[in-house]
Amino acid sequence: MSRIVGTAILVVAIAGCHEATPPTSPRLSALDVGSPPVPYEVIDLGNVSGMTGAWAVAMNDRGQIVGFISNQRGVTHPFLWQDGVMQDLGTLGGLTFPTDINERGQVVGRSSILGWWYPFLWSDGVMTNLDPDRRMNNPSVVPRMNDAGQVVWTRESFINPHLSIPHAVLWSNGVVTDLVAGRPSAVAGINERGEIAGNTLDSGQAFAWRNGTLQFLPSLGGAASPSAINNRGQVVGTAITPSATIAHAVLWEHGQITDLGVLPGDSLSGAGFITESGDVAGMSYNDRFAGGHPFLWRSGVLLPMSPTYLTDSLLFQLVGVNQRGTAAGILRGSGAVVLENGVTWKLPTLEGGSTTATAATAINARGDVAGYVHVLSAAHAVLWRRINPTTAALPSP
């Protein structure tokens, strides 16, 4: 699986495809008058009958997109969109949100039953509760998966009705394994070899879990938190320096830690994604609450994704990067953007929407971007499809 992803009772039959509302025609945009055309078209993914809002969450390299739809009462269902058709995946019983999709088209997420949350796996039309005996009170749990169908998430273990301890766990072939037995922990991601990155929550130690063996990773002097692991076993994340108020983006490889530093003019940084070739994408900050500057660390050099980053609007969020180093994010005051070879492309909106009412959530190997657009009071799940992958690879004239 070449996409970069960054940071669970009964088996129930799922309703089949519903006829989706027809998508709007693709629309093109430009940065401004006289600029080269943005090499993206925006496609409204439509909706399912009876639903009023749609948000895209994740996508794979095959162009399958998952997200969630809701009605006016706030009831949410996950959807799978493929080749112009939106399919309602159903629920385990209550509110349901997808969080990831693999190259086989399997979907994971969280679903509620009688007010409690459970991780689910949707595969071949069937939604399965992966951990029916462990209810969770956390509505923000984010299961992740690999192409083998292994799933990781941070589970709640209740000590009493009012106290729970989080645990990083792996679900594989029906078996749930606690990765750090006896200690509170959190999971960050899993690669195609089943290797997992995470950290303990009592001492802030980063770890890599490989073939049943837990390896604790070095720090910069303070707590550390991984965000992603690639198929080479390289782990990236953020580590606190001896100065408790300073954090830096870091790379762990072969049991060693590398401080990736910060961009000139900044004081903080954090790594969110790593490609299979070892390129690292993240954010450099002066004040992380106001937004920051996206960077790409390549061959030992930390580079800004925009040559004019010091005067650019701050990026609010970096949502992903593909193997070519093309990144998607949300620019403060400008909405969804793609960053490539020093060019920042503002992605087009739908008819009736503004560019500031757009948000990107994922990018795949081709450079297609998933996200959503607000038109008036309604959210529309969208695909920004790359028109000509070579157009934006050239610098702006």
ROMI-214433 format. One record per residue (C-alpha): residue number from 1; z, y, x. Coordinates in steps of 0.25 Angstrom, whole numbers, plus 5000, padded with zeros to 4 digits. Last residue first. Layout:
N
+-----+------+------+------+
: pos :   pz :   py :   px :
+-----+------+------+------+
: NUM :    Z :    Y :    X :
...
+-----+------+------+------+
END
This chain:
397
+-----+------+------+------+
: pos :   pz :   py :   px :
+-----+------+------+------+
: 397 : 4941 : 5123 : 5026 :
: 396 : 4953 : 5114 : 5022 :
: 395 : 4954 : 5102 : 5031 :
: 394 : 4946 : 5089 : 5027 :
: 393 : 4954 : 5077 : 5022 :
: 392 : 4953 : 5084 : 5008 :
: 391 : 4939 : 5080 : 5006 :
: 390 : 4940 : 5066 : 5012 :
: 389 : 4947 : 5059 : 5000 :
: 388 : 4937 : 5065 : 4990 :
: 387 : 4942 : 5065 : 4976 :
: 386 : 4956 : 5061 : 4978 :
: 385 : 4962 : 5059 : 4964 :
: 384 : 4974 : 5067 : 4959 :
: 383 : 4980 : 5058 : 4949 :
: 382 : 4988 : 5063 : 4938 :
: 381 : 5000 : 5061 : 4929 :
: 380 : 5001 : 5072 : 4918 :
: 379 : 5014 : 5079 : 4915 :
: 378 : 5014 : 5087 : 4902 :
: 377 : 5021 : 5101 : 4899 :
: 376 : 5008 : 5109 : 4902 :
: 375 : 5000 : 5100 : 4912 :
: 374 : 5009 : 5094 : 4922 :
: 373 : 5002 : 5086 : 4933 :
: 372 : 5006 : 5073 : 4939 :
: 371 : 5005 : 5065 : 4952 :
: 370 : 4996 : 5055 : 4959 :
: 369 : 4988 : 5058 : 4971 :
: 368 : 4975 : 5052 : 4977 :
: 367 : 4974 : 5052 : 4992 :
: 366 : 4967 : 5039 : 4993 :
: 365 : 4980 : 5033 : 4999 :
: 364 : 4988 : 5037 : 4988 :
: 363 : 4996 : 5050 : 4984 :
: 362 : 5009 : 5051 : 4975 :
: 361 : 5017 : 5061 : 4966 :
: 360 : 5009 : 5074 : 4966 :
: 359 : 5014 : 5085 : 4956 :
: 358 : 5006 : 5095 : 4948 :
: 357 : 5011 : 5107 : 4940 :
: 356 : 5009 : 5117 : 4951 :
: 355 : 4994 : 5113 : 4950 :
: 354 : 4994 : 5118 : 4936 :
: 353 : 4990 : 5110 : 4924 :
: 352 : 4981 : 5113 : 4912 :
: 351 : 4970 : 5104 : 4917 :
: 350 : 4976 : 5095 : 4927 :
: 349 : 4980 : 5099 : 4941 :
: 348 : 4973 : 5099 : 4955 :
: 347 : 4980 : 5095 : 4968 :
: 346 : 4983 : 5105 : 4978 :
: 345 : 4977 : 5100 : 4991 :
: 344 : 4985 : 5104 : 5004 :
: 343 : 4976 : 5102 : 5016 :
: 342 : 4982 : 5100 : 5030 :
: 341 : 4975 : 5086 : 5031 :
: 340 : 4980 : 5082 : 5017 :
: 339 : 4990 : 5087 : 5008 :
: 338 : 4989 : 5084 : 4993 :
: 337 : 4996 : 5093 : 4982 :
: 336 : 5003 : 5092 : 4969 :
: 335 : 5009 : 5105 : 4964 :
: 334 : 5007 : 5119 : 4969 :
: 333 : 5020 : 5127 : 4968 :
: 332 : 5027 : 5117 : 4978 :
: 331 : 5017 : 5107 : 4983 :
: 330 : 5019 : 5093 : 4978 :
: 329 : 5014 : 5082 : 4987 :
: 328 : 5003 : 5073 : 4991 :
: 327 : 4999 : 5069 : 5005 :
: 326 : 4987 : 5064 : 5013 :
: 325 : 4991 : 5058 : 5026 :
: 324 : 4980 : 5048 : 5026 :
: 323 : 4989 : 5036 : 5023 :
: 322 : 4994 : 5043 : 5010 :
: 321 : 5005 : 5053 : 5008 :
: 320 : 5015 : 5055 : 4997 :
: 319 : 5023 : 5064 : 4988 :
: 318 : 5027 : 5076 : 4996 :
: 317 : 5035 : 5086 : 4988 :
: 316 : 5038 : 5101 : 4986 :
: 315 : 5028 : 5105 : 4997 :
: 314 : 5031 : 5119 : 5001 :
: 313 : 5020 : 5130 : 4999 :
: 312 : 5012 : 5132 : 5012 :
: 311 : 5016 : 5142 : 5022 :
: 310 : 5022 : 5133 : 5033 :
: 309 : 5014 : 5121 : 5029 :
: 308 : 5001 : 5128 : 5033 :
: 307 : 4995 : 5116 : 5041 :
: 306 : 4999 : 5107 : 5029 :
: 305 : 5003 : 5093 : 5030 :
: 304 : 5012 : 5097 : 5041 :
: 303 : 5012 : 5088 : 5054 :
: 302 : 5023 : 5081 : 5060 :
: 301 : 5018 : 5073 : 5073 :
: 300 : 5022 : 5060 : 5077 :
: 299 : 5009 : 5053 : 5074 :
: 298 : 5009 : 5059 : 5060 :
: 297 : 5020 : 5066 : 5052 :
: 296 : 5014 : 5072 : 5040 :
: 295 : 5021 : 5084 : 5034 :
: 294 : 5023 : 5091 : 5020 :
: 293 : 5030 : 5104 : 5020 :
: 292 : 5042 : 5107 : 5012 :
: 291 : 5048 : 5110 : 4998 :
: 290 : 5059 : 5119 : 4993 :
: 289 : 5070 : 5109 : 4993 :
: 288 : 5066 : 5104 : 5007 :
: 287 : 5069 : 5117 : 5014 :
: 286 : 5063 : 5119 : 5027 :
: 285 : 5055 : 5106 : 5025 :
: 284 : 5046 : 5096 : 5031 :
: 283 : 5040 : 5085 : 5021 :
: 282 : 5035 : 5071 : 5023 :
: 281 : 5023 : 5062 : 5027 :
: 280 : 5024 : 5052 : 5038 :
: 279 : 5011 : 5046 : 5045 :
: 278 : 5015 : 5032 : 5049 :
: 277 : 5001 : 5025 : 5048 :
: 276 : 5006 : 5018 : 5035 :
: 275 : 5010 : 5032 : 5029 :
: 274 : 5024 : 5037 : 5028 :
: 273 : 5030 : 5046 : 5017 :
: 272 : 5042 : 5055 : 5014 :
: 271 : 5047 : 5061 : 5027 :
: 270 : 5057 : 5072 : 5027 :
: 269 : 5058 : 5085 : 5034 :
: 268 : 5068 : 5097 : 5037 :
: 267 : 5068 : 5109 : 5046 :
: 266 : 5054 : 5116 : 5044 :
: 265 : 5047 : 5126 : 5052 :
: 264 : 5039 : 5116 : 5060 :
: 263 : 5037 : 5103 : 5052 :
: 262 : 5049 : 5094 : 5053 :
: 261 : 5053 : 5082 : 5062 :
: 260 : 5048 : 5068 : 5061 :
: 259 : 5061 : 5062 : 5067 :
: 258 : 5057 : 5048 : 5071 :
: 257 : 5067 : 5036 : 5068 :
: 256 : 5066 : 5023 : 5075 :
: 255 : 5068 : 5009 : 5069 :
: 254 : 5054 : 5005 : 5072 :
: 253 : 5049 : 5017 : 5064 :
: 252 : 5057 : 5027 : 5056 :
: 251 : 5051 : 5041 : 5053 :
: 250 : 5059 : 5053 : 5050 :
: 249 : 5058 : 5066 : 5042 :
: 248 : 5069 : 5076 : 5045 :
: 247 : 5082 : 5080 : 5039 :
: 246 : 5091 : 5092 : 5042 :
: 245 : 5103 : 5096 : 5035 :
: 244 : 5112 : 5085 : 5041 :
: 243 : 5109 : 5090 : 5055 :
: 242 : 5109 : 5076 : 5062 :
: 241 : 5095 : 5074 : 5056 :
: 240 : 5094 : 5068 : 5042 :
: 239 : 5082 : 5058 : 5041 :
: 238 : 5070 : 5058 : 5031 :
: 237 : 5060 : 5047 : 5029 :
: 236 : 5050 : 5038 : 5035 :
: 235 : 5049 : 5023 : 5038 :
: 234 : 5039 : 5016 : 5046 :
: 233 : 5038 : 5001 : 5042 :
: 232 : 5024 : 5000 : 5045 :
: 231 : 5021 : 4999 : 5030 :
: 230 : 5027 : 5012 : 5027 :
: 229 : 5041 : 5016 : 5024 :
: 228 : 5045 : 5028 : 5015 :
: 227 : 5056 : 5038 : 5012 :
: 226 : 5068 : 5035 : 5022 :
: 225 : 5081 : 5043 : 5021 :
: 224 : 5090 : 5046 : 5033 :
: 223 : 5104 : 5051 : 5035 :
: 222 : 5108 : 5058 : 5047 :
: 221 : 5106 : 5057 : 5062 :
: 220 : 5091 : 5056 : 5063 :
: 219 : 5092 : 5042 : 5058 :
: 218 : 5089 : 5027 : 5062 :
: 217 : 5084 : 5016 : 5053 :
: 216 : 5093 : 5005 : 5047 :
: 215 : 5085 : 4992 : 5046 :
: 214 : 5088 : 4982 : 5034 :
: 213 : 5081 : 4969 : 5036 :
: 212 : 5076 : 4961 : 5023 :
: 211 : 5062 : 4961 : 5028 :
: 210 : 5062 : 4976 : 5032 :
: 209 : 5072 : 4987 : 5026 :
: 208 : 5071 : 5000 : 5033 :
: 207 : 5083 : 5009 : 5033 :
: 206 : 5087 : 5024 : 5033 :
: 205 : 5102 : 5026 : 5034 :
: 204 : 5108 : 5037 : 5025 :
: 203 : 5123 : 5032 : 5026 :
: 202 : 5127 : 5029 : 5012 :
: 201 : 5113 : 5030 : 5006 :
: 200 : 5106 : 5020 : 5014 :
: 199 : 5091 : 5022 : 5017 :
: 198 : 5077 : 5016 : 5013 :
: 197 : 5065 : 5010 : 5019 :
: 196 : 5059 : 4997 : 5014 :
: 195 : 5050 : 4986 : 5021 :
: 194 : 5043 : 4977 : 5011 :
: 193 : 5030 : 4976 : 5020 :
: 192 : 5022 : 4985 : 5010 :
: 191 : 5032 : 4997 : 5012 :
: 190 : 5045 : 5000 : 5004 :
: 189 : 5051 : 5014 : 5001 :
: 188 : 5064 : 5023 : 5001 :
: 187 : 5075 : 5014 : 4997 :
: 186 : 5090 : 5019 : 4995 :
: 185 : 5103 : 5014 : 5000 :
: 184 : 5118 : 5012 : 4996 :
: 183 : 5124 : 5001 : 5004 :
: 182 : 5128 : 4986 : 5001 :
: 181 : 5115 : 4980 : 5004 :
: 180 : 5104 : 4989 : 5010 :
: 179 : 5091 : 4983 : 5005 :
: 178 : 5096 : 4977 : 4991 :
: 177 : 5085 : 4967 : 4988 :
: 176 : 5080 : 4965 : 4974 :
: 175 : 5072 : 4952 : 4972 :
: 174 : 5061 : 4951 : 4961 :
: 173 : 5049 : 4949 : 4972 :
: 172 : 5054 : 4961 : 4980 :
: 171 : 5063 : 4972 : 4975 :
: 170 : 5070 : 4980 : 4986 :
: 169 : 5082 : 4988 : 4985 :
: 168 : 5089 : 5001 : 4991 :
: 167 : 5102 : 5002 : 4984 :
: 166 : 5109 : 5014 : 4977 :
: 165 : 5124 : 5013 : 4974 :
: 164 : 5129 : 5015 : 4959 :
: 163 : 5141 : 5021 : 4953 :
: 162 : 5144 : 5024 : 4939 :
: 161 : 5143 : 5011 : 4932 :
: 160 : 5149 : 5004 : 4944 :
: 159 : 5144 : 5000 : 4957 :
: 158 : 5130 : 5001 : 4952 :
: 157 : 5118 : 4997 : 4962 :
: 156 : 5107 : 5007 : 4960 :
: 155 : 5094 : 5003 : 4966 :
: 154 : 5085 : 5011 : 4976 :
: 153 : 5071 : 5005 : 4975 :
: 152 : 5061 : 4995 : 4982 :
: 151 : 5050 : 4987 : 4976 :
: 150 : 5042 : 4976 : 4982 :
: 149 : 5029 : 4974 : 4974 :
: 148 : 5021 : 4970 : 4987 :
: 147 : 5013 : 4983 : 4986 :
: 146 : 5026 : 4991 : 4989 :
: 145 : 5036 : 4997 : 4980 :
: 144 : 5045 : 5009 : 4977 :
: 143 : 5056 : 5010 : 4966 :
: 142 : 5061 : 5025 : 4964 :
: 141 : 5074 : 5026 : 4957 :
: 140 : 5076 : 5040 : 4950 :
: 139 : 5082 : 5036 : 4937 :
: 138 : 5094 : 5030 : 4944 :
: 137 : 5104 : 5023 : 4935 :
: 136 : 5100 : 5010 : 4940 :
: 135 : 5101 : 4996 : 4933 :
: 134 : 5101 : 4984 : 4943 :
: 133 : 5100 : 4970 : 4935 :
: 132 : 5085 : 4973 : 4931 :
: 131 : 5080 : 4976 : 4945 :
: 130 : 5065 : 4975 : 4946 :
: 129 : 5063 : 4978 : 4931 :
: 128 : 5048 : 4973 : 4929 :
: 127 : 5037 : 4980 : 4922 :
: 126 : 5025 : 4971 : 4920 :
: 125 : 5010 : 4975 : 4919 :
: 124 : 5006 : 4969 : 4932 :
: 123 : 5017 : 4975 : 4939 :
: 122 : 5028 : 4985 : 4936 :
: 121 : 5040 : 4985 : 4944 :
: 120 : 5053 : 4992 : 4939 :
: 119 : 5065 : 4998 : 4944 :
: 118 : 5077 : 4999 : 4934 :
: 117 : 5084 : 5011 : 4928 :
: 116 : 5095 : 5012 : 4918 :
: 115 : 5095 : 5019 : 4905 :
: 114 : 5093 : 5007 : 4896 :
: 113 : 5082 : 5002 : 4904 :
: 112 : 5075 : 5013 : 4914 :
: 111 : 5063 : 5011 : 4922 :
: 110 : 5060 : 5013 : 4937 :
: 109 : 5047 : 5012 : 4945 :
: 108 : 5038 : 5002 : 4951 :
: 107 : 5023 : 5000 : 4949 :
: 106 : 5014 : 4988 : 4953 :
: 105 : 4999 : 4993 : 4955 :
: 104 : 4997 : 4983 : 4967 :
: 103 : 4996 : 4995 : 4976 :
: 102 : 5010 : 4999 : 4973 :
: 101 : 5016 : 5009 : 4963 :
: 100 : 5028 : 5017 : 4963 :
:  99 : 5039 : 5025 : 4955 :
:  98 : 5036 : 5022 : 4941 :
:  97 : 5045 : 5028 : 4930 :
:  96 : 5051 : 5021 : 4917 :
:  95 : 5060 : 5027 : 4906 :
:  94 : 5065 : 5015 : 4898 :
:  93 : 5063 : 5000 : 4895 :
:  92 : 5057 : 4994 : 4907 :
:  91 : 5045 : 5002 : 4905 :
:  90 : 5030 : 5003 : 4902 :
:  89 : 5018 : 5003 : 4912 :
:  88 : 5010 : 5013 : 4904 :
:  87 : 4996 : 5012 : 4910 :
:  86 : 4987 : 5024 : 4913 :
:  85 : 4972 : 5021 : 4915 :
:  84 : 4963 : 5030 : 4923 :
:  83 : 4960 : 5019 : 4934 :
:  82 : 4975 : 5016 : 4935 :
:  81 : 4987 : 5023 : 4930 :
:  80 : 5001 : 5016 : 4929 :
:  79 : 5011 : 5022 : 4920 :
:  78 : 5026 : 5022 : 4920 :
:  77 : 5034 : 5025 : 4907 :
:  76 : 5043 : 5037 : 4903 :
:  75 : 5050 : 5041 : 4890 :
:  74 : 5053 : 5056 : 4890 :
:  73 : 5052 : 5057 : 4875 :
:  72 : 5039 : 5065 : 4876 :
:  71 : 5032 : 5053 : 4883 :
:  70 : 5032 : 5049 : 4898 :
:  69 : 5022 : 5044 : 4908 :
:  68 : 5025 : 5038 : 4922 :
:  67 : 5018 : 5036 : 4935 :
:  66 : 5009 : 5026 : 4942 :
:  65 : 4996 : 5028 : 4948 :
:  64 : 4986 : 5018 : 4952 :
:  63 : 4976 : 5023 : 4962 :
:  62 : 4974 : 5011 : 4971 :
:  61 : 4982 : 5018 : 4982 :
:  60 : 4994 : 5018 : 4973 :
:  59 : 5000 : 5029 : 4965 :
:  58 : 5014 : 5035 : 4961 :
:  57 : 5021 : 5044 : 4951 :
:  56 : 5011 : 5050 : 4941 :
:  55 : 5017 : 5057 : 4929 :
:  54 : 5013 : 5057 : 4915 :
:  53 : 5018 : 5064 : 4902 :
:  52 : 5015 : 5063 : 4887 :
:  51 : 5016 : 5048 : 4884 :
:  50 : 5012 : 5043 : 4870 :
:  49 : 4999 : 5037 : 4875 :
:  48 : 4998 : 5035 : 4890 :
:  47 : 4994 : 5046 : 4899 :
:  46 : 4983 : 5052 : 4907 :
:  45 : 4981 : 5051 : 4922 :
:  44 : 4976 : 5065 : 4924 :
:  43 : 4966 : 5065 : 4935 :
:  42 : 4966 : 5076 : 4946 :
:  41 : 4955 : 5077 : 4956 :
:  40 : 4957 : 5079 : 4971 :
:  39 : 4950 : 5083 : 4983 :
:  38 : 4954 : 5098 : 4981 :
:  37 : 4942 : 5107 : 4982 :
:  36 : 4940 : 5115 : 4994 :
:  35 : 4946 : 5129 : 4993 :
:  34 : 4938 : 5141 : 4988 :
:  33 : 4947 : 5144 : 4976 :
:  32 : 4960 : 5136 : 4977 :
:  31 : 4966 : 5123 : 4981 :
:  30 : 4955 : 5116 : 4972 :
:  29 : 4955 : 5107 : 4960 :
:  28 : 4948 : 5096 : 4954 :
:  27 : 4950 : 5090 : 4940 :
:  26 : 4949 : 5075 : 4935 :
:  25 : 4946 : 5074 : 4920 :
:  24 : 4959 : 5072 : 4912 :
:  23 : 4964 : 5058 : 4910 :
:  22 : 4962 : 5051 : 4897 :
:  21 : 4975 : 5047 : 4889 :
:  20 : 4979 : 5033 : 4893 :
:  19 : 4977 : 5021 : 4885 :
:  18 : 4989 : 5012 : 4887 :
:  17 : 4988 : 5001 : 4897 :
:  16 : 4998 : 4989 : 4895 :
:  15 : 5012 : 4989 : 4891 :
:  14 : 5021 : 4983 : 4901 :
:  13 : 5028 : 4969 : 4899 :
:  12 : 5042 : 4969 : 4903 :
:  11 : 5050 : 4961 : 4914 :
:  10 : 5065 : 4963 : 4912 :
:   9 : 5075 : 4969 : 4919 :
:   8 : 5072 : 4988 : 4940 :
:   7 : 5056 : 5040 : 4997 :
:   6 : 5037 : 5040 : 5002 :
:   5 : 5025 : 5030 : 4994 :
:   4 : 5014 : 5030 : 5003 :
:   3 : 5001 : 5023 : 4998 :
:   2 : 4995 : 5012 : 5007 :
:   1 : 5000 : 5000 : 5000 :
+-----+------+------+------+
END
